[in-house]
Amino acid sequence: MIKKCYSFFKRIVFSGFLIYGYNILAAPLNVIIPINIITILAISMLGFPALLSLIFIHIIVF
């Protein structure tokens, strides 16, 4: 049980750093994904494809 909690916490922290790193690289293009609980949970549960889909949604909507 503790291993699962630790693994999920590690994925949440990695997701936050992944979004932050993406935002630093995409700042000149003005395609920034907000760092909030919904985006972090989506990326921590679904992985890298969730980040790509959030980028795609952001480009299409805005």
C-alpha positions as CSV (number, residue, x, y, z in Angstrom):
1,M,0.0,0.0,0.0
2,I,2.8,2.4,0.9
3,K,4.6,1.6,-2.4
4,K,1.5,2.5,-4.4
5,C,1.1,5.8,-2.5
6,Y,4.8,6.6,-3.0
7,S,4.6,5.7,-6.7
8,F,1.6,7.9,-7.2
9,F,3.2,10.8,-5.3
10,K,6.3,10.4,-7.5
11,R,4.2,10.5,-10.6
12,I,2.4,13.7,-9.4
13,V,5.8,15.4,-8.7
14,F,7.2,14.3,-12.1
15,S,4.0,15.6,-13.8
16,G,4.4,19.0,-12.2
17,F,8.1,19.2,-13.4
18,L,7.1,18.0,-16.8
19,I,4.5,20.7,-17.2
20,Y,6.9,23.3,-15.8
21,G,9.6,22.3,-18.2
22,Y,7.2,22.3,-21.1
23,N,6.0,25.8,-20.1
24,I,9.6,27.1,-20.1
25,L,10.3,25.7,-23.6
26,A,6.9,26.9,-25.0
27,A,6.9,30.4,-23.5
28,P,8.2,32.1,-26.7
29,L,5.4,30.4,-28.7
30,N,2.7,31.5,-26.1
31,V,1.4,27.9,-25.8
32,I,1.4,27.6,-22.0
33,I,-0.4,24.9,-20.1
34,P,-1.5,26.0,-16.7
35,I,-0.2,24.1,-13.7
36,N,-3.2,23.2,-11.7
37,I,-4.6,20.1,-10.0
38,I,-6.6,19.0,-13.1
39,T,-3.7,19.1,-15.5
40,I,-1.3,17.5,-13.0
41,L,-3.7,14.6,-12.3
42,A,-4.5,14.1,-16.0
43,I,-0.8,13.8,-16.8
44,S,0.0,11.7,-13.8
45,M,-2.7,9.2,-14.6
46,L,-2.6,9.2,-18.4
47,G,1.1,10.0,-19.0
48,F,2.8,11.8,-21.9
49,P,-0.2,11.4,-24.3
50,A,-2.2,13.6,-21.9
51,L,0.3,16.3,-22.3
52,L,0.2,16.1,-26.0
53,S,-3.6,16.2,-26.0
54,L,-3.6,19.2,-23.7
55,I,-1.3,21.0,-26.1
56,F,-3.5,20.1,-29.0
57,I,-6.6,21.3,-27.2
58,H,-4.9,24.5,-26.3
59,I,-3.9,25.1,-29.9
60,I,-7.3,24.3,-31.3
61,V,-9.3,26.4,-28.8
62,F,-7.1,29.4,-28.7
